[in-house]
Amino acid sequence: MNREKLGKRVLNGDTNSMFSASKLTEEQKEALQRWAAEGATMADLQRRLKDEFDLGITYMDTRFLVLDLKLELHEEAKVPEKKPEEILEKPVPTGKVTVTIDELVLPGALVSGRVTFSDGEAGTWLIDQTGRPGLDPDSPNYRPTPEDIAEFQTQLRDLLRKKGY
């Protein structure tokens, strides 16, 4: 297939064949290098190739061009936005342990509730149908202090007795 036919296939949206850097003119390669140096993103390169050279290629082909031409893109790392609930859920140290029982028990549990430890960290606790206790802290890998665990157990035992368990 000659160069003209290949160019027409790419321009007409035929994506059956891969596009490579060898199919670019020196002017197009220099433009890509200049745009990359100016801070263009992958999508910018793809759009500008289309707008300025009438060369429509896929995003994946653009990615391969960047690799083939050894272009260095200086895309800024996106800072993940904090969700409102992440901002509000910062633990507030209270200095004491508090335990509550859920009105609606978690599925598979005999009884369940919430606990807030003295350092402000919180979690869900439950006792399953076989009597096994479980604790799921809100923060991954959180481990309460031994003193907080002892206080949690004492408060939980007293609370369960009051509720008739």
GUMINU-315645 format. One record per atom (N, C-alpha, C): residue number from 1; residue in three letters; atom name; x, y, z. Coordinates in steps of 0.1 Angstrom, whole numbers, plus 5000, padded with zeros to 4 digits. Layout:
// GUMINU-315645
n|res|atom|c1|c2|c3
NUM|ALA|CA|X|Y|Z $
...
// end
This chain:
// GUMINU-315645
n|res|atom|c1|c2|c3
1|MET|N|5009|4988|5000 $
1|MET|CA|5000|5000|5000 $
1|MET|C|5009|5012|5000 $
2|ASN|N|5006|5022|4991 $
2|ASN|CA|5015|5034|4991 $
2|ASN|C|5011|5044|5002 $
3|ARG|N|5020|5054|5003 $
3|ARG|CA|5018|5064|5014 $
3|ARG|C|5005|5072|5013 $
4|GLU|N|5001|5075|5001 $
4|GLU|CA|4989|5083|4999 $
4|GLU|C|4977|5075|5004 $
5|LYS|N|4976|5062|5000 $
5|LYS|CA|4965|5054|5005 $
5|LYS|C|4965|5053|5020 $
6|LEU|N|4976|5051|5025 $
6|LEU|CA|4977|5049|5040 $
6|LEU|C|4973|5062|5047 $
7|GLY|N|4977|5073|5042 $
7|GLY|CA|4973|5086|5048 $
7|GLY|C|4958|5088|5047 $
8|LYS|N|4952|5084|5036 $
8|LYS|CA|4937|5085|5034 $
8|LYS|C|4930|5075|5044 $
9|ARG|N|4936|5063|5046 $
9|ARG|CA|4929|5054|5055 $
9|ARG|C|4929|5060|5069 $
10|VAL|N|4940|5066|5073 $
10|VAL|CA|4941|5072|5087 $
10|VAL|C|4931|5084|5088 $
11|LEU|N|4931|5092|5078 $
11|LEU|CA|4923|5104|5078 $
11|LEU|C|4908|5100|5078 $
12|ASN|N|4905|5089|5071 $
12|ASN|CA|4891|5085|5070 $
12|ASN|C|4886|5077|5082 $
13|GLY|N|4895|5076|5092 $
13|GLY|CA|4891|5070|5105 $
13|GLY|C|4893|5055|5105 $
14|ASP|N|4900|5049|5095 $
14|ASP|CA|4903|5035|5095 $
14|ASP|C|4914|5032|5105 $
15|THR|N|4910|5025|5115 $
15|THR|CA|4920|5022|5126 $
15|THR|C|4925|5008|5125 $
16|ASN|N|4923|5001|5114 $
16|ASN|CA|4927|4987|5113 $
16|ASN|C|4942|4986|5113 $
17|SER|N|4949|4996|5109 $
17|SER|CA|4964|4995|5109 $
17|SER|C|4970|5005|5119 $
18|MET|N|4981|5001|5124 $
18|MET|CA|4988|5009|5134 $
18|MET|C|4995|5021|5127 $
19|PHE|N|4995|5032|5133 $
19|PHE|CA|5002|5044|5128 $
19|PHE|C|5016|5044|5135 $
20|SER|N|5026|5047|5128 $
20|SER|CA|5039|5048|5134 $
20|SER|C|5046|5061|5131 $
21|ALA|N|5057|5064|5139 $
21|ALA|CA|5064|5076|5137 $
21|ALA|C|5071|5077|5124 $
22|SER|N|5073|5066|5117 $
22|SER|CA|5080|5066|5104 $
22|SER|C|5071|5073|5093 $
23|LYS|N|5058|5074|5096 $
23|LYS|CA|5048|5079|5087 $
23|LYS|C|5047|5094|5088 $
24|LEU|N|5054|5100|5098 $
24|LEU|CA|5054|5115|5100 $
24|LEU|C|5065|5122|5092 $
25|THR|N|5062|5134|5088 $
25|THR|CA|5072|5142|5081 $
25|THR|C|5081|5148|5092 $
26|GLU|N|5092|5154|5088 $
26|GLU|CA|5101|5160|5098 $
26|GLU|C|5094|5172|5104 $
27|GLU|N|5086|5179|5097 $
27|GLU|CA|5078|5191|5102 $
27|GLU|C|5069|5186|5113 $
28|GLN|N|5062|5175|5111 $
28|GLN|CA|5053|5169|5121 $
28|GLN|C|5060|5165|5133 $
29|LYS|N|5072|5158|5132 $
29|LYS|CA|5080|5153|5143 $
29|LYS|C|5085|5165|5151 $
30|GLU|N|5089|5176|5144 $
30|GLU|CA|5094|5188|5152 $
30|GLU|C|5083|5194|5159 $
31|ALA|N|5071|5195|5153 $
31|ALA|CA|5060|5201|5160 $
31|ALA|C|5056|5193|5172 $
32|LEU|N|5056|5180|5171 $
32|LEU|CA|5053|5171|5183 $
32|LEU|C|5063|5174|5194 $
33|GLN|N|5076|5175|5191 $
33|GLN|CA|5086|5178|5201 $
33|GLN|C|5084|5191|5207 $
34|ARG|N|5081|5201|5199 $
34|ARG|CA|5079|5215|5204 $
34|ARG|C|5067|5215|5214 $
35|TRP|N|5056|5208|5209 $
35|TRP|CA|5044|5208|5218 $
35|TRP|C|5046|5201|5231 $
36|ALA|N|5054|5190|5230 $
36|ALA|CA|5057|5183|5243 $
36|ALA|C|5065|5192|5252 $
37|ALA|N|5075|5199|5246 $
37|ALA|CA|5083|5208|5254 $
37|ALA|C|5075|5219|5261 $
38|GLU|N|5064|5223|5254 $
38|GLU|CA|5056|5234|5259 $
38|GLU|C|5046|5229|5270 $
39|GLY|N|5046|5216|5272 $
39|GLY|CA|5037|5210|5283 $
39|GLY|C|5024|5204|5278 $
40|ALA|N|5024|5200|5265 $
40|ALA|CA|5012|5194|5260 $
40|ALA|C|5009|5181|5266 $
41|THR|N|4997|5177|5268 $
41|THR|CA|4993|5164|5272 $
41|THR|C|4991|5155|5260 $
42|MET|N|4989|5142|5263 $
42|MET|CA|4987|5132|5252 $
42|MET|C|4975|5136|5244 $
43|ALA|N|4964|5140|5250 $
43|ALA|CA|4952|5145|5243 $
43|ALA|C|4955|5157|5235 $
44|ASP|N|4963|5166|5240 $
44|ASP|CA|4966|5179|5233 $
44|ASP|C|4974|5175|5220 $
45|LEU|N|4983|5166|5221 $
45|LEU|CA|4991|5162|5209 $
45|LEU|C|4982|5156|5199 $
46|GLN|N|4973|5147|5203 $
46|GLN|CA|4963|5141|5194 $
46|GLN|C|4954|5151|5187 $
47|ARG|N|4949|5161|5195 $
47|ARG|CA|4941|5171|5190 $
47|ARG|C|4948|5180|5180 $
48|ARG|N|4960|5184|5184 $
48|ARG|CA|4968|5193|5175 $
48|ARG|C|4972|5187|5162 $
49|LEU|N|4975|5174|5162 $
49|LEU|CA|4978|5167|5150 $
49|LEU|C|4966|5167|5141 $
50|LYS|N|4955|5166|5146 $
50|LYS|CA|4942|5166|5138 $
50|LYS|C|4940|5180|5133 $
51|ASP|N|4941|5190|5142 $
51|ASP|CA|4938|5204|5138 $
51|ASP|C|4948|5210|5129 $
52|GLU|N|4961|5208|5131 $
52|GLU|CA|4971|5215|5123 $
52|GLU|C|4976|5207|5111 $
53|PHE|N|4975|5194|5112 $
53|PHE|CA|4980|5186|5101 $
53|PHE|C|4970|5177|5095 $
54|ASP|N|4957|5178|5099 $
54|ASP|CA|4946|5170|5094 $
54|ASP|C|4950|5155|5095 $
55|LEU|N|4956|5151|5106 $
55|LEU|CA|4960|5138|5108 $
55|LEU|C|4953|5132|5120 $
56|GLY|N|4942|5124|5118 $
56|GLY|CA|4934|5118|5128 $
56|GLY|C|4939|5105|5132 $
57|ILE|N|4945|5104|5144 $
57|ILE|CA|4950|5091|5149 $
57|ILE|C|4944|5088|5163 $
58|THR|N|4944|5075|5167 $
58|THR|CA|4938|5072|5180 $
58|THR|C|4947|5076|5191 $
59|TYR|N|4941|5076|5203 $
59|TYR|CA|4949|5079|5215 $
59|TYR|C|4960|5069|5217 $
60|MET|N|4958|5056|5214 $
60|MET|CA|4968|5046|5216 $
60|MET|C|4979|5049|5206 $
61|ASP|N|4976|5052|5193 $
61|ASP|CA|4987|5055|5184 $
61|ASP|C|4995|5067|5188 $
62|THR|N|4988|5077|5194 $
62|THR|CA|4995|5089|5199 $
62|THR|C|5005|5085|5210 $
63|ARG|N|5000|5076|5219 $
63|ARG|CA|5009|5071|5229 $
63|ARG|C|5021|5064|5224 $
64|PHE|N|5019|5056|5213 $
64|PHE|CA|5031|5049|5207 $
64|PHE|C|5040|5059|5200 $
65|LEU|N|5034|5070|5194 $
65|LEU|CA|5043|5081|5188 $
65|LEU|C|5052|5087|5199 $
66|VAL|N|5046|5090|5211 $
66|VAL|CA|5053|5096|5222 $
66|VAL|C|5065|5087|5225 $
67|LEU|N|5062|5074|5226 $
67|LEU|CA|5073|5064|5229 $
67|LEU|C|5083|5063|5218 $
68|ASP|N|5079|5062|5206 $
68|ASP|CA|5088|5061|5194 $
68|ASP|C|5097|5073|5193 $
69|LEU|N|5091|5085|5195 $
69|LEU|CA|5099|5097|5193 $
69|LEU|C|5106|5101|5206 $
70|LYS|N|5105|5093|5217 $
70|LYS|CA|5111|5096|5230 $
70|LYS|C|5107|5110|5235 $
71|LEU|N|5095|5113|5233 $
71|LEU|CA|5090|5126|5238 $
71|LEU|C|5088|5125|5253 $
72|GLU|N|5091|5136|5260 $
72|GLU|CA|5088|5136|5275 $
72|GLU|C|5077|5146|5277 $
73|LEU|N|5066|5140|5282 $
73|LEU|CA|5054|5149|5285 $
73|LEU|C|5056|5153|5299 $
74|HIS|N|5053|5165|5302 $
74|HIS|CA|5054|5170|5316 $
74|HIS|C|5040|5173|5321 $
75|GLU|N|5032|5163|5321 $
75|GLU|CA|5018|5164|5326 $
75|GLU|C|5019|5165|5341 $
76|GLU|N|5011|5175|5346 $
76|GLU|CA|5010|5176|5361 $
76|GLU|C|5002|5165|5367 $
77|ALA|N|5007|5160|5378 $
77|ALA|CA|5000|5149|5385 $
77|ALA|C|4987|5155|5390 $
78|LYS|N|4977|5148|5388 $
78|LYS|CA|4964|5152|5393 $
78|LYS|C|4963|5149|5408 $
79|VAL|N|4959|5159|5415 $
79|VAL|CA|4958|5158|5430 $
79|VAL|C|4943|5153|5432 $
80|PRO|N|4942|5142|5438 $
80|PRO|CA|4928|5137|5440 $
80|PRO|C|4921|5146|5450 $
81|GLU|N|4909|5150|5445 $
81|GLU|CA|4900|5159|5454 $
81|GLU|C|4895|5151|5466 $
82|LYS|N|4895|5157|5477 $
82|LYS|CA|4890|5151|5489 $
82|LYS|C|4875|5152|5489 $
83|LYS|N|4868|5141|5491 $
83|LYS|CA|4854|5141|5492 $
83|LYS|C|4850|5148|5505 $
84|PRO|N|4838|5154|5505 $
84|PRO|CA|4834|5161|5517 $
84|PRO|C|4833|5152|5529 $
85|GLU|N|4830|5139|5528 $
85|GLU|CA|4829|5130|5539 $
85|GLU|C|4843|5127|5544 $
86|GLU|N|4853|5128|5536 $
86|GLU|CA|4867|5125|5540 $
86|GLU|C|4872|5137|5548 $
87|ILE|N|4868|5149|5545 $
87|ILE|CA|4872|5161|5552 $
87|ILE|C|4866|5161|5566 $
88|LEU|N|4853|5157|5567 $
88|LEU|CA|4846|5157|5579 $
88|LEU|C|4849|5146|5589 $
89|GLU|N|4855|5135|5584 $
89|GLU|CA|4857|5123|5592 $
89|GLU|C|4870|5123|5599 $
90|LYS|N|4877|5134|5601 $
90|LYS|CA|4889|5134|5608 $
90|LYS|C|4886|5130|5623 $
91|PRO|N|4894|5121|5628 $
91|PRO|CA|4892|5117|5642 $
91|PRO|C|4895|5129|5652 $
92|VAL|N|4886|5130|5662 $
92|VAL|CA|4888|5141|5672 $
92|VAL|C|4890|5134|5685 $
93|PRO|N|4902|5135|5690 $
93|PRO|CA|4905|5129|5703 $
93|PRO|C|4896|5134|5714 $
94|THR|N|4890|5124|5721 $
94|THR|CA|4881|5127|5732 $
94|THR|C|4886|5124|5746 $
95|GLY|N|4896|5115|5746 $
95|GLY|CA|4902|5111|5758 $
95|GLY|C|4895|5100|5765 $
96|LYS|N|4884|5095|5759 $
96|LYS|CA|4877|5084|5765 $
96|LYS|C|4871|5075|5754 $
97|VAL|N|4867|5063|5758 $
97|VAL|CA|4861|5053|5748 $
97|VAL|C|4846|5054|5750 $
98|THR|N|4839|5055|5738 $
98|THR|CA|4825|5054|5739 $
98|THR|C|4820|5043|5730 $
99|VAL|N|4809|5036|5734 $
99|VAL|CA|4804|5025|5727 $
99|VAL|C|4789|5026|5726 $
100|THR|N|4783|5023|5714 $
100|THR|CA|4769|5024|5712 $
100|THR|C|4764|5011|5705 $
101|ILE|N|4751|5008|5706 $
101|ILE|CA|4745|4996|5700 $
101|ILE|C|4736|5001|5689 $
102|ASP|N|4737|4995|5677 $
102|ASP|CA|4729|4998|5666 $
102|ASP|C|4714|4994|5668 $
103|GLU|N|4705|5003|5664 $
103|GLU|CA|4691|5000|5664 $
103|GLU|C|4688|4989|5654 $
104|LEU|N|4694|4990|5642 $
104|LEU|CA|4693|4980|5631 $
104|LEU|C|4706|4972|5631 $
105|VAL|N|4705|4959|5634 $
105|VAL|CA|4717|4951|5635 $
105|VAL|C|4723|4948|5621 $
106|LEU|N|4736|4948|5620 $
106|LEU|CA|4743|4944|5607 $
106|LEU|C|4739|4930|5603 $
107|PRO|N|4738|4927|5590 $
107|PRO|CA|4734|4914|5585 $
107|PRO|C|4745|4904|5590 $
108|GLY|N|4740|4893|5595 $
108|GLY|CA|4748|4882|5600 $
108|GLY|C|4753|4884|5614 $
109|ALA|N|4749|4894|5621 $
109|ALA|CA|4753|4897|5635 $
109|ALA|C|4742|4895|5644 $
110|LEU|N|4745|4891|5656 $
110|LEU|CA|4735|4890|5667 $
110|LEU|C|4733|4904|5673 $
111|VAL|N|4744|4912|5674 $
111|VAL|CA|4743|4925|5679 $
111|VAL|C|4755|4933|5673 $
112|SER|N|4753|4946|5670 $
112|SER|CA|4764|4954|5664 $
112|SER|C|4763|4968|5669 $
113|GLY|N|4773|4976|5666 $
113|GLY|CA|4773|4990|5671 $
113|GLY|C|4786|4997|5666 $
114|ARG|N|4788|5008|5673 $
114|ARG|CA|4800|5017|5669 $
114|ARG|C|4808|5019|5682 $
115|VAL|N|4821|5021|5680 $
115|VAL|CA|4830|5025|5691 $
115|VAL|C|4839|5036|5686 $
116|THR|N|4841|5045|5696 $
116|THR|CA|4851|5056|5693 $
116|THR|C|4861|5055|5704 $
117|PHE|N|4874|5054|5700 $
117|PHE|CA|4885|5052|5710 $
117|PHE|C|4890|5066|5715 $
118|SER|N|4898|5065|5725 $
118|SER|CA|4902|5078|5732 $
118|SER|C|4910|5087|5722 $
119|ASP|N|4916|5081|5712 $
119|ASP|CA|4924|5090|5702 $
119|ASP|C|4915|5095|5691 $
120|GLY|N|4902|5093|5692 $
120|GLY|CA|4893|5098|5682 $
120|GLY|C|4890|5088|5670 $
121|GLU|N|4898|5078|5669 $
121|GLU|CA|4895|5068|5659 $
121|GLU|C|4883|5060|5662 $
122|ALA|N|4875|5056|5652 $
122|ALA|CA|4863|5049|5654 $
122|ALA|C|4862|5036|5645 $
123|GLY|N|4852|5028|5648 $
123|GLY|CA|4850|5016|5640 $
123|GLY|C|4837|5010|5644 $
124|THR|N|4834|4999|5636 $
124|THR|CA|4821|4992|5638 $
124|THR|C|4825|4979|5645 $
125|TRP|N|4817|4975|5655 $
125|TRP|CA|4819|4962|5662 $
125|TRP|C|4807|4954|5660 $
126|LEU|N|4809|4941|5662 $
126|LEU|CA|4797|4932|5661 $
126|LEU|C|4801|4919|5668 $
127|ILE|N|4790|4912|5672 $
127|ILE|CA|4791|4898|5677 $
127|ILE|C|4782|4890|5668 $
128|ASP|N|4789|4880|5661 $
128|ASP|CA|4781|4872|5651 $
128|ASP|C|4773|4861|5658 $
129|GLN|N|4765|4854|5650 $
129|GLN|CA|4756|4844|5655 $
129|GLN|C|4762|4833|5663 $
130|THR|N|4775|4831|5662 $
130|THR|CA|4782|4821|5670 $
130|THR|C|4789|4826|5682 $
131|GLY|N|4787|4839|5684 $
131|GLY|CA|4793|4846|5696 $
131|GLY|C|4807|4851|5694 $
132|ARG|N|4812|4851|5682 $
132|ARG|CA|4825|4856|5679 $
132|ARG|C|4825|4872|5678 $
133|PRO|N|4834|4879|5685 $
133|PRO|CA|4834|4893|5683 $
133|PRO|C|4842|4898|5671 $
134|GLY|N|4839|4909|5666 $
134|GLY|CA|4846|4915|5654 $
134|GLY|C|4847|4930|5655 $
135|LEU|N|4858|4935|5650 $
135|LEU|CA|4860|4950|5651 $
135|LEU|C|4865|4954|5637 $
136|ASP|N|4858|4964|5631 $
136|ASP|CA|4862|4969|5617 $
136|ASP|C|4865|4984|5619 $
137|PRO|N|4878|4988|5621 $
137|PRO|CA|4881|5002|5623 $
137|PRO|C|4878|5010|5610 $
138|ASP|N|4875|5022|5611 $
138|ASP|CA|4873|5031|5599 $
138|ASP|C|4886|5034|5592 $
139|SER|N|4897|5035|5599 $
139|SER|CA|4910|5037|5593 $
139|SER|C|4917|5024|5590 $
140|PRO|N|4921|5021|5578 $
140|PRO|CA|4928|5009|5575 $
140|PRO|C|4940|5007|5585 $
141|ASN|N|4943|4995|5589 $
141|ASN|CA|4954|4991|5597 $
141|ASN|C|4955|4998|5611 $
142|TYR|N|4944|5004|5615 $
142|TYR|CA|4943|5010|5629 $
142|TYR|C|4943|4999|5639 $
143|ARG|N|4951|5001|5650 $
143|ARG|CA|4951|4992|5661 $
143|ARG|C|4949|5001|5674 $
144|PRO|N|4938|4999|5681 $
144|PRO|CA|4936|5006|5694 $
144|PRO|C|4947|5002|5704 $
145|THR|N|4949|5010|5714 $
145|THR|CA|4958|5007|5725 $
145|THR|C|4952|4996|5733 $
146|PRO|N|4961|4989|5740 $
146|PRO|CA|4955|4978|5750 $
146|PRO|C|4946|4984|5760 $
147|GLU|N|4949|4996|5765 $
147|GLU|CA|4940|5003|5775 $
147|GLU|C|4926|5006|5769 $
148|ASP|N|4926|5010|5756 $
148|ASP|CA|4913|5013|5749 $
148|ASP|C|4906|5000|5747 $
149|ILE|N|4912|4990|5744 $
149|ILE|CA|4906|4977|5742 $
149|ILE|C|4899|4972|5755 $
150|ALA|N|4907|4973|5766 $
150|ALA|CA|4901|4969|5779 $
150|ALA|C|4889|4977|5782 $
151|GLU|N|4890|4991|5780 $
151|GLU|CA|4879|4999|5783 $
151|GLU|C|4867|4996|5774 $
152|PHE|N|4869|4994|5761 $
152|PHE|CA|4859|4990|5751 $
152|PHE|C|4852|4977|5756 $
153|GLN|N|4859|4967|5760 $
153|GLN|CA|4853|4954|5765 $
153|GLN|C|4845|4957|5777 $
154|THR|N|4849|4965|5786 $
154|THR|CA|4842|4967|5799 $
154|THR|C|4829|4975|5795 $
155|GLN|N|4830|4985|5787 $
155|GLN|CA|4818|4993|5784 $
155|GLN|C|4808|4984|5775 $
156|LEU|N|4813|4976|5766 $
156|LEU|CA|4805|4967|5758 $
156|LEU|C|4797|4957|5767 $
157|ARG|N|4805|4951|5776 $
157|ARG|CA|4798|4941|5785 $
157|ARG|C|4787|4948|5793 $
158|ASP|N|4790|4960|5799 $
158|ASP|CA|4780|4967|5807 $
158|ASP|C|4768|4971|5798 $
159|LEU|N|4770|4976|5786 $
159|LEU|CA|4760|4980|5777 $
159|LEU|C|4751|4968|5773 $
160|LEU|N|4757|4957|5770 $
160|LEU|CA|4749|4945|5766 $
160|LEU|C|4741|4940|5777 $
161|ARG|N|4746|4941|5790 $
161|ARG|CA|4738|4936|5801 $
161|ARG|C|4726|4945|5803 $
162|LYS|N|4728|4958|5801 $
162|LYS|CA|4717|4968|5803 $
162|LYS|C|4706|4965|5792 $
163|LYS|N|4710|4961|5780 $
163|LYS|CA|4700|4959|5769 $
163|LYS|C|4695|4945|5770 $
164|GLY|N|4699|4936|5779 $
164|GLY|CA|4693|4923|5781 $
164|GLY|C|4700|4912|5772 $
165|TYR|N|4712|4914|5768 $
165|TYR|CA|4718|4904|5760 $
165|TYR|C|4726|4895|5769 $
// end
